[in-house]
Each structure stands twice: as C-alpha cells, then as structure tokens.
Amino acid sequence: SLNVHCAHDDYHCADDTGFIQVFAKNGQGAADLNMLARKTAELALTPAMVAQDGFLTTHLIEPMLVPERELVAEFLGDADDIIDTPTPAQKLLYGPKRRRVPMTWDVDNPMQTGVVQNQDAYMQAVAAQRPYFFEHIPALFDQCAAEFKALTGRDYNRIDTYRCDDADYLILGQGSMTVQAAAVADWLRDNRKIKVGVVNITMYRPFPGDLLGHVLKGKKGVAVLERTDQPLSEDLPLMREVRSTISKCAENAREECYADYAKYEQAKDMPTLYSGCYGLGSRDLQPEGLIAAVENMLPGATRRKFFYLSVDFVRDESANPKQEIRQQELQAAYPSIKGMALRGTENPNLLPKGAIAVRMHSIGGWGAVTTGKNLAMTLFELLGWDIKANPKYGSEKKGQPTTYYLSAAPEPIRINCEYTRVDVVMSPDPQVFSRADPLAGLATGGTFVVQSDRAPGEFWASLPSTARRALRERRVRVFLLDGFAIARAEASDSSLLHRLQGAAF
C-alpha cells in the first residue's frame, strides 16, 4: 500500500549505488550535514545524499541555528575556486591544483564520461573506484567535520555516541529515534540503574565499521533498531553492517587484517545482537517501545532476536466475542505470533521539569496547523524556551479530524512522539466528543478550552457522562470560547483559518 510518511525503505533502496550517505537526527543536523556532505562530495568527487525523517523532522518546529550565508560562503567557497588537489589519484588526473567542482567539458583537462565499456575495460573502471576514490572518503569527511567544528563549535562524526563508555547495553539506529533514545537511556540509568548508551550512525556509506567496532566491544547487548523491514533478507540493512563489523573484529583476533578495526580476542568482547523494526509509516514510537528493546536484552528476559515495536499482532483484550474467536484461530495457526511484538513495562513522561504540553483537536482546513505553528513561535520568542510542535498529518486532510501536538520547556525537549500526557487541550471543533476522546491523558488540574456557543449549563448537559465524570475527578478547568462569534465580530478577513487563529490567541 502507499504511504508517504516516515520510513527508511526508500533510503535503503539507494544503498550501494555509489553515493555517500549521511543521516540527520534533527533539523540542525539536516542543515549542517548538507554543508558537510557537499564539501566531502566535492573533495572526494563522489556524489552524496543527506537524509532526514519525513514529517517527524521535516515538519517538526524546533529551535535551530540556521547557517548564515557568510558561514556557507566561508566553508564551501565557490565552484570555480582553485584548490589543492586532495588525493594522490586526483593529482595524477588533474595535477597539484584543480577546480573545486571540475567541469564536465574542459579542453585543458579532457575527461571521458558516460561511455559504454565492454569486457576488456569495464571491470578495470569499477575496480579503480575503491582504492583511488572510495577509500579516501572517511578521511575527507573527518577533515571537513574538523573544519566545520572550528567555525561553528558543532561537532559531527561518522558515528555519534551518547553515554557509551560505561554502558552495558546499547540502542543503535539512525535518525530522530536516537534523540528520544538518549532521553530513555538517562531515565533507565536514573530509575532502573541499567547502564544504557545510544549509538547514532551518522554516516551509513561508507559504513564506519572502523569506529563502531571499538564502541561495541565488550557490551552485553546491542539493540539495532531500524525504521524499515526487509522480510526476505537474512537481516535488516543496518544489522547486516553491524554483523559484518563484528565479524571483521573477530577475524582481527586471529590475524590483524583490518586496519583501524577493533580486535575481539575473547568471547566476552563480542556483544549479543538484537534486531528490531519500528516506526514504519510514521507509526508512533513511545518511550515504552525503547524500554521494551532494552528489557528484552536483560538477564531472564525472552531475549527475542528479532521483534517489532509499537504494534500488536494480538490484543490482550478483544473488543468483542467475534474478534476473540479470530484471535484464537490466529494464535492456533501461529502459536508464537504474539511474542514478535514487544511492549515495555513502563511508559514514563520524559518531558523536562516545568514543561507544558498542549494537544489541539480540530478539523482539516480550519487552520490548526497554522495556529499551532504561530503559538509555538510565540512561546519561543516570548519565553526563549525550547519548543517542539508538530501535527499528526494524515491523508484524510480537509474536513476530517486532525490532532496537533505542542510542547515548550525551559530546557531541551528530547522526545519526538505523540504526547500521552498533556496539560492543556484546545478544541476549535465543537463536536470533538463525537470524533475523539479529548480528555485522554489530560492531567489532573489541567485546562480544557473548547469552541461552544452554548450556555455553561447547556454545554455540561450535552457532554457524555464519562466526560463529566472525568472532568470532575481530575478537577479540569473548562473554558467555553465562542471563537466563531469573536471572529465574525472582529476579523476583517473572512477566512475561517484567520478568524479561528485570532480567536484562539
């Protein structure tokens, strides 16, 4: 089926096509890695691609330092700059100096490109790529990263590690998941005394096995989590590279044939690997899912070697007798199916102390996305707080229910999932109780603001009994706001979007 949301399937379709591949974990990384990858590509004469998580990063509002034009100019220079030729192979082609971006057609430096090659030549051209071009890429990237750090103070490496030095267990992956994994690692250390670290694979091609082997050495377990599934392969793509790295480190113990790789001399040097699939199609990944991946590695656990997170094959409680029969038939045919999905024992609230979390219920086309954006920007500009704001995009679009999530805190926010606990619920949709449960996760003493033109008593009588009970038990403050009336009276623009936004503020 078609899905335009976040997964790494398309990213891995490009594996092994000869591109440098790097992956950003947030908006800052997406901006900076574009500069780093471009400069590396120009020096290595090898194309590069920069990836980021669709919607979860691309449509997330969060603070970042946008690289200034002057910084870009200083770091990247111009295409026609004459630079020192960076590698011996290129010096044989161009001499000691070359244009930063070589010209395809240059009578002074004639090149041959796009030709058809037969048996006598093709393999020579392919084999030449490895020693003369590809093997220089890691060093050139490291060189560019050092220059970038000197200019900005922002540090990028081919792999990014968090609290790995003393860790017993590691979560390894790519993209925005690793930001939340770092928060989970801190929570597990503080509350469960489990030493967890996080590895973010910034550069996927060329794979940084020379660095990774040293990080993995001696760990009790490594959960390799991937936002893709390739069910006909022996392993998922990231796991394949991790296994290859460990295999080379083990071979190094017998004969040191892989320079710069670690040496695994004892069985305890080799970590136990666990493979997990999560987040396909932007499936929400709560902290609970990451906790499940760690709990699966602990002594006495099931220790499933392959699993899925945040999805259930079989529900613990059936919705009706018919579903119960279907589930019994399914488990009779596939007795181990339930165990393929892991659930954690806890789902902690990892928002920073003093944070405020808001959920907005609206209708597509009513301006909730624009309202949420402007509210987040206003909080950032007025308070200087860290913010994260993103809608739950769907393909239904106009006229269908939509949900918007927003949080603000005096310190960095490190979760990027839907909020299961919120302080404020805003609903421009007066019929929200017929479409959703707007009180789900609303904190005790929280605030509920809803569009309504009814008198308070009439509005209260219209609520479902379960909602009235929840409002009373949780002592929720309820505010009725006739935004439509305010907008009609005050707004010069007839657009419903602008009217509701103004009334909400």
Phi and psi in degrees as a GROMACS rama.xvg file:
@    title "Ramachandran Plot"
@    xaxis  label "Phi"
@    yaxis  label "Psi"
@TYPE xy
-84.116  134.997  LEU-2
-145.854  129.672  ASN-3
-103.498  5.75098  VAL-4
-89.3773  -163.376  HIS-5
-80.4931  124.375  CYS-6
-159.499  165.49  ALA-7
-104.158  15.0644  HIS-8
-58.8879  -49.7153  ASP-9
-67.6352  -33.9626  ASP-10
-59.2193  -45.3591  TYR-11
-78.0923  -13.1476  HIS-12
-65.5745  -22.1209  CYS-13
-93.9881  -2.03534  ALA-14
-55.7938  143.035  ASP-15
64.9605  26.0948  ASP-16
-98.0605  4.80288  THR-17
94.5045  12.3669  GLY-18
-97.3043  141.653  PHE-19
-65.8693  134.089  ILE-20
-125.663  121.838  GLN-21
-125.836  156.391  VAL-22
-133.708  127.755  PHE-23
-91.0221  143.213  ALA-24
-97.0129  -12.0403  LYS-25
-157.171  -177.561  ASN-26
-63.8823  -38.8989  GLY-27
-60.6662  -44.8649  GLN-28
-64.3812  -36.3173  GLY-29
-62.4805  -41.1328  ALA-30
-69.4292  -48.275  ALA-31
-69.4524  -40.9498  ASP-32
-68.5791  -24.5523  LEU-33
-61.9937  -38.8068  ASN-34
-71.9412  -44.6592  MET-35
-63.7427  -43.5422  LEU-36
-67.4711  -37.5406  ALA-37
-64.6595  -46.3585  ARG-38
-65.5571  -39.44  LYS-39
-62.3132  -42.3956  THR-40
-62.5376  -40.0223  ALA-41
-66.4345  -39.9837  GLU-42
-72.4412  -38.8418  LEU-43
-85.0924  -10.6108  ALA-44
53.7381  42.5132  LEU-45
-136.089  130.134  THR-46
-65.2099  154.07  PRO-47
-134.271  150.521  ALA-48
-127.343  144.453  MET-49
-116.964  125.959  VAL-50
-111.426  152.918  ALA-51
-148.274  158.556  GLN-52
-70.5026  121.292  ASP-53
-61.0815  137.84  GLY-54
67.6685  -55.4441  PHE-55
-66.2974  -25.2183  LEU-56
-114.958  -45.4212  THR-57
-64.1448  -33.7746  THR-58
-108.668  11.9029  HIS-59
-89.0992  132.58  LEU-60
-92.1328  120.29  ILE-61
-153.372  153.853  GLU-62
-67.8095  145.544  PRO-63
-158.016  163.536  MET-64
-98.1357  106.75  LEU-65
-73.5266  124.332  VAL-66
-57.2724  126.493  PRO-67
-70.0459  154.744  GLU-68
-57.5165  -38.4358  ARG-69
-65.7656  -37.4509  GLU-70
-65.0102  -44.597  LEU-71
-60.2025  -44.0118  VAL-72
-64.8721  -41.1617  ALA-73
-68.7475  -40.5858  GLU-74
-76.5965  -41.8401  PHE-75
-94.8788  -28.1048  LEU-76
68.7373  -163.705  GLY-77
-108.228  155.652  ASP-78
-60.9746  -30.8081  ALA-79
-96.8404  11.9739  ASP-80
-60.7958  146.127  ASP-81
-96.5716  118.574  ILE-82
-116.98  164.135  ILE-83
-67.5252  132.268  ASP-84
-65.4739  122.992  THR-85
-79.7936  -20.9741  PRO-86
-131.854  156.825  THR-87
-58.7117  -40.4743  PRO-88
-62.4787  -40.6745  ALA-89
-68.563  -32.0651  GLN-90
-64.5882  -33.6448  LYS-91
-66.3638  -29.6564  LEU-92
-84.4439  -45.0415  LEU-93
-110.489  -20.137  TYR-94
94.9729  -171.988  GLY-95
-69.0869  -20.4345  PRO-96
-127.463  150.963  LYS-97
-151.228  163.717  ARG-98
-67.0765  142.826  ARG-99
-55.7203  -47.037  ARG-100
-113.304  101.858  VAL-101
-57.2418  142.672  PRO-102
-78.152  139.452  MET-103
-64.9424  -40.3136  THR-104
-117.503  108.789  TRP-105
-143.349  112.436  ASP-106
-67.122  -23.055  VAL-107
-81.12  -25.1064  ASP-108
-130.525  75.4159  ASN-109
-64.0072  137.17  PRO-110
-126.031  158.8  MET-111
-118.028  125.586  GLN-112
-145.214  147.861  THR-113
72.4994  23.3548  GLY-114
-87.7112  162.305  VAL-115
-93.7325  128.679  VAL-116
-120.4  140.734  GLN-117
-101.173  -164.723  ASN-118
-56.8432  -31.6358  GLN-119
-79.2506  -14.344  ASP-120
-129.721  -29.4219  ALA-121
-60.3271  -46.4982  TYR-122
-65.8977  -33.6635  MET-123
-61.6071  -40.2361  GLN-124
-67.5462  -40.8928  ALA-125
-68.0224  -47.2317  VAL-126
-62.5275  -30.7764  ALA-127
-67.1013  -24.6748  ALA-128
-61.3717  -41.0296  GLN-129
-63.38  -59.1044  ARG-130
-74.0161  -35.191  PRO-131
-88.9605  -17.851  TYR-132
-129.859  -59.5998  PHE-133
-64.1157  -37.4088  PHE-134
-69.7913  -12.2984  GLU-135
-86.369  -13.758  HIS-136
-61.9554  -47.8645  ILE-137
-56.1984  -45.3177  PRO-138
-65.7807  -37.7653  ALA-139
-68.3805  -38.1742  LEU-140
-64.7914  -44.7973  PHE-141
-60.322  -38.5676  ASP-142
-63.8838  -45.3887  GLN-143
-64.9982  -39.3807  CYS-144
-64.1419  -37.8823  ALA-145
-65.7656  -41.1457  ALA-146
-63.9121  -40.2333  GLU-147
-66.3893  -40.213  PHE-148
-64.606  -38.3126  LYS-149
-63  -32.4549  ALA-150
-82.5288  -35.288  LEU-151
-118.442  -21.8415  THR-152
82.9031  -5.1878  GLY-153
-90.718  126.944  ARG-154
-103.475  124.763  ASP-155
-125.619  138.864  TYR-156
-134.036  167.463  ASN-157
-65.9603  -29.1149  ARG-158
-129.16  147.762  ILE-159
-116.915  121.855  ASP-160
-113.408  149.756  THR-161
-135.603  115.413  TYR-162
53.9295  41.7804  ARG-163
-91.3178  -21.7963  CYS-164
-57.785  -45.2521  ASP-165
-106.367  10.8824  ASP-166
-73.4216  144.943  ALA-167
-91.2345  -31.5469  ASP-168
-129.856  144.57  TYR-169
-125.109  144.752  LEU-170
-105.2  126.252  ILE-171
-124.069  133.281  LEU-172
-173.359  -163.262  GLY-173
-135.874  151.426  GLN-174
87.0374  -161.066  GLY-175
-64.2483  -23.4033  SER-176
-56.6237  -35.2216  MET-177
-69.1028  -24.2616  THR-178
-65.6011  -48.174  VAL-179
-68.7872  -34.4263  GLN-180
-61.2833  -34.9478  ALA-181
-64.5725  -39.6091  ALA-182
-65.6229  -39.7768  ALA-183
-64.831  -40.3053  VAL-184
-59.7654  -44.3834  ALA-185
-61.7513  -42.7409  ASP-186
-64.4553  -42.3522  TRP-187
-65.7061  -36.4812  LEU-188
-66.2346  -44.1005  ARG-189
-74.3797  -37.3449  ASP-190
-104.489  -25.143  ASN-191
-120.728  -2.07177  ARG-192
57.559  32.296  LYS-193
-101.217  123.412  ILE-194
-82.2671  102.546  LYS-195
-118.261  140.158  VAL-196
-126.031  170.42  GLY-197
-131.251  136.042  VAL-198
-119.051  121.559  VAL-199
-106.071  119.213  ASN-200
-82.8951  96.0592  ILE-201
-70.9644  -46.7951  THR-202
-105.522  119.678  MET-203
-93.9481  -34.2868  TYR-204
-132.755  126.653  ARG-205
-65.8903  145.232  PRO-206
-71.5002  133.976  PHE-207
-84.5891  52.7965  PRO-208
-61.3383  -29.1841  GLY-209
-64.227  -31.7928  ASP-210
-86.9917  -41.1385  LEU-211
-65.522  -38.7962  LEU-212
-56.7492  -38.3014  GLY-213
-68.3592  -36.6394  HIS-214
-69.2634  -38.4346  VAL-215
-80.2305  -17.5993  LEU-216
-58.6378  125.898  LYS-217
82.4278  0.174624  GLY-218
-74.4627  149.117  LYS-219
-74.8655  -34.0695  LYS-220
-159.574  147.955  GLY-221
-131.831  119.778  VAL-222
-95.5273  110.925  ALA-223
-92.9575  107.466  VAL-224
-104.844  130.389  LEU-225
-132.498  140.891  GLU-226
-93.0591  46.8277  ARG-227
-158.113  162.384  THR-228
-138.453  130.372  ASP-229
-128.42  78.0466  GLN-230
-65.2967  -15.9731  PRO-231
-93.1613  -2.53246  LEU-232
-93.4599  161.285  SER-233
-63.9032  -39.848  GLU-234
-143.976  163.181  ASP-235
-72.7327  160.276  LEU-236
-59.15  -43.0909  PRO-237
-68.1306  -39.6301  LEU-238
-62.063  -38.3001  MET-239
-58.5414  -41.8633  ARG-240
-70.6151  -37.5695  GLU-241
-64.5782  -44.1738  VAL-242
-61.4198  -41.0328  ARG-243
-62.9937  -40.5462  SER-244
-61.2692  -47.2484  THR-245
-64.8216  -37.4203  ILE-246
-61.4593  -42.1304  SER-247
-66.5595  -38.9728  LYS-248
-64.4885  -37.095  CYS-249
-67.7836  -40.5363  ALA-250
-62.9844  -33.0319  GLU-251
-62.0421  -23.9654  ASN-252
-68.3543  -33.1756  ALA-253
-83.9657  -40.6564  ARG-254
-154.343  122.003  GLU-255
-74.5245  87.552  GLU-256
-111.038  -6.38379  CYS-257
-118.405  96.4949  TYR-258
-60.3527  141.697  ALA-259
74.247  -8.13332  ASP-260
-83.1182  153.779  TYR-261
-67.3369  166.024  ALA-262
-119.619  116.35  LYS-263
-97.3595  94.9374  TYR-264
-86.8389  -24.7034  GLU-265
-122.757  160.83  GLN-266
-60.3212  -33.4044  ALA-267
-70.1652  -16.6902  LYS-268
-69.9074  -25.2684  ASP-269
-91.4836  117.341  MET-270
-75.6355  154.626  PRO-271
-80.693  132.718  THR-272
-104.296  141  LEU-273
-130.663  134.929  TYR-274
-110.522  129.046  SER-275
-131.695  144.6  GLY-276
-113.638  135.556  CYS-277
-149.917  164.036  TYR-278
65.9586  19.1421  GLY-279
-65.7108  137.048  LEU-280
62.9069  31.5265  GLY-281
65.2267  24.0507  SER-282
-53.545  130.122  ARG-283
-64.291  132.682  ASP-284
-113.678  107.161  LEU-285
-82.3656  161.959  GLN-286
-52.3186  -31.4061  PRO-287
-54.0751  -39.6978  GLU-288
-64.9167  -41.5072  GLY-289
-69.2945  -35.7377  LEU-290
-63.5842  -38.6421  ILE-291
-60.406  -41.1196  ALA-292
-63.1745  -36.1393  ALA-293
-74.757  -45.0561  VAL-294
-59.5352  -30.927  GLU-295
-65.2194  -20.7015  ASN-296
-93.2153  -9.79963  MET-297
-75.3681  156.619  LEU-298
-57.5944  136.943  PRO-299
85.4887  -7.16577  GLY-300
-80.2284  170.801  ALA-301
-63.3557  -32.8119  THR-302
54.9471  52.175  ARG-303
-65.1047  136.048  ARG-304
-81.2806  -26.2604  LYS-305
-137.391  136.754  PHE-306
-155.487  166.499  PHE-307
-113.921  148.801  TYR-308
-114.991  145.806  LEU-309
66.2937  24.2232  SER-310
-145.66  147.193  VAL-311
-118.526  133.941  ASP-312
-82.1256  -33.5298  PHE-313
-135.216  133.043  VAL-314
-82.5697  146.531  ARG-315
-66.5189  -36.5681  ASP-316
-125.755  125.306  GLU-317
-77.8303  148.423  SER-318
-75.0786  -26.5439  ALA-319
-159.908  167.08  ASN-320
-58.5045  -35.3835  PRO-321
-64.2555  -42.2142  LYS-322
-66.7188  -35.8225  GLN-323
-61.6178  -41.4375  GLU-324
-63.2856  -44.0754  ILE-325
-61.1714  -41.6034  ARG-326
-67.6257  -36.2437  GLN-327
-65.0985  -41.5853  GLN-328
-63.6425  -40.2309  GLU-329
-63.631  -45.7103  LEU-330
-71.1866  -26.9846  GLN-331
-68.1322  -37.8871  ALA-332
-77.8146  -34.2739  ALA-333
-129.849  81.8991  TYR-334
-60.2104  -27.779  PRO-335
-99.3662  8.92464  SER-336
-65.1063  -36.8014  ILE-337
-62.5406  -35.3577  LYS-338
-72.1878  -10.9292  GLY-339
-69.8982  -19.4999  MET-340
-107.709  128.042  ALA-341
-101.545  142.846  LEU-342
-128.061  136.95  ARG-343
-78.632  160.766  GLY-344
-79.8752  -16.9222  THR-345
-140.204  155.969  GLU-346
-133.148  79.378  ASN-347
-70.9904  155.099  PRO-348
-84.7008  110.895  ASN-349
-102.187  13.1599  LEU-350
-67.6623  145.788  LEU-351
-63.8973  159.659  PRO-352
-60.6847  134.341  LYS-353
86.7708  2.05007  GLY-354
-73.8847  156.121  ALA-355
-124.017  132.89  ILE-356
-118.12  134.749  ALA-357
-126.71  139.011  VAL-358
-123.907  135.725  ARG-359
-117.406  129.573  MET-360
-107.553  124.411  HIS-361
-147.554  -167.257  SER-362
-120.749  137.279  ILE-363
-54.7049  128.952  GLY-364
97.0616  -4.05579  GLY-365
-92.9168  -0.293939  TRP-366
91.989  17.2379  GLY-367
-65.2563  -37.7011  ALA-368
-63.9702  -47.1484  VAL-369
-64.9872  -40.6649  THR-370
-61.7714  -45.7713  THR-371
-62.1856  -42.2926  GLY-372
-58.4253  -49.4884  LYS-373
-68.3767  -35.178  ASN-374
-64.6356  -42.8618  LEU-375
-63.8493  -45.1045  ALA-376
-63.6463  -36.9296  MET-377
-65.9389  -43.6488  THR-378
-59.9934  -41.3845  LEU-379
-64.8727  -44.6757  PHE-380
-73.8573  -34.7676  GLU-381
-78.203  -41.9465  LEU-382
-102.754  -21.8479  LEU-383
71.9271  18.6386  GLY-384
-81.0659  160.049  TRP-385
-72.5488  142.923  ASP-386
-133.966  152.83  ILE-387
-140.571  128.769  LYS-388
-145.568  130.57  ALA-389
-158.736  140.918  ASN-390
-83.1559  156.608  PRO-391
-88.6591  91.8977  LYS-392
-69.857  143.045  TYR-393
-138.19  168.502  GLY-394
-82.4762  -6.21191  SER-395
-70.0765  -41.0003  GLU-396
58.3606  -133.937  LYS-397
-58.7238  131.178  LYS-398
89.8185  -7.62096  GLY-399
-106.691  157.934  GLN-400
-60.6876  139.225  PRO-401
-130.122  156.674  THR-402
-130.15  138.26  THR-403
-127.026  134.906  TYR-404
-115.679  139.068  TYR-405
-146.256  137.554  LEU-406
-139.947  151.4  SER-407
-141.829  142.193  ALA-408
-153.355  153.799  ALA-409
-74.8437  -4.48689  PRO-410
-137.251  169.22  GLU-411
-56.7332  137.197  PRO-412
-95.5151  125.641  ILE-413
-117.782  17.6595  ARG-414
-112.347  147.531  ILE-415
-136.893  54.3081  ASN-416
-130.132  174.449  CYS-417
-66.8571  145.084  GLU-418
-87.3038  120.195  TYR-419
-88.8084  -11.3304  THR-420
-130.438  123.437  ARG-421
-130.758  155.36  VAL-422
-95.7209  -29.0885  ASP-423
-135.154  135.691  VAL-424
-120.116  127.008  VAL-425
-115.752  133.953  MET-426
-135.078  100.132  SER-427
-67.2547  -13.1471  PRO-428
-88.0459  110.72  ASP-429
-69.6349  -18.1525  PRO-430
-101.101  27.1034  GLN-431
-61.2074  -33.3682  VAL-432
-70.2479  -16.4506  PHE-433
-87.6118  -9.19934  SER-434
-116.079  -23.1804  ARG-435
-159.166  -178.797  ALA-436
-110.782  90.7894  ASP-437
-67.6317  -14.7294  PRO-438
-90.7851  -3.88476  LEU-439
-59.6369  123.819  ALA-440
77.2359  0.629559  GLY-441
-71.6146  129.029  LEU-442
-69.4958  155.809  ALA-443
-60.5462  131.192  THR-444
78.8843  8.761  GLY-445
-74.2625  -176.726  GLY-446
-124.102  135.366  THR-447
-124.886  115.868  PHE-448
-112.156  123.712  VAL-449
-135.463  141.507  VAL-450
-67.1084  127.017  GLN-451
-163.183  140.747  SER-452
-107.316  12.881  ASP-453
-92.3398  158.714  ARG-454
-69.6468  154.348  ALA-455
-53.6923  -45.6502  PRO-456
-63.0603  -41.5782  GLY-457
-65.7116  -40.2365  GLU-458
-64.0656  -44.65  PHE-459
-59.9189  -41.427  TRP-460
-67.2237  -25.3015  ALA-461
-80.2588  -12.2593  SER-462
-76.9825  148.005  LEU-463
-60.5274  149.837  PRO-464
-60.5527  -34.5136  SER-465
-65.0755  -36.129  THR-466
-68.5309  -42.4419  ALA-467
-61.393  -41.6587  ARG-468
-63.9897  -44.1574  ARG-469
-64.0519  -40.7478  ALA-470
-63.1454  -40.4493  LEU-471
-69.6321  -48.471  ARG-472
-64.3802  -36.0026  GLU-473
-93.83  2.32299  ARG-474
52.4866  46.4069  ARG-475
-77.5088  134.966  VAL-476
-83.2472  125.708  ARG-477
-110.856  128.59  VAL-478
-121.507  126.29  PHE-479
-96.6079  128.485  LEU-480
-130.652  118.688  LEU-481
-87.3725  76.0469  ASP-482
-62.2814  -33.5985  GLY-483
-62.0541  -44.8149  PHE-484
-65.6292  -42.7122  ALA-485
-60.8614  -44.9419  ILE-486
-64.5457  -42.6029  ALA-487
-62.5122  -35.6995  ARG-488
-79.3644  -31.3361  ALA-489
-108.927  -27.4295  GLU-490
-87.6908  132.906  ALA-491
-82.0528  -24.6653  SER-492
-87.1825  130.074  ASP-493
-79.5411  -5.84034  SER-494
-63.4645  128.251  SER-495
-60.5561  -36.5971  LEU-496
-57.7616  -51.4879  LEU-497
-68.5126  -35.3175  HIS-498
-63.9356  -49.285  ARG-499
-66.6837  -36.6542  LEU-500
-62.7504  -46.1468  GLN-501
-61.8692  -42.9455  GLY-502
-65.3995  -38.2855  ALA-503
-62.7716  -42.38  ALA-504
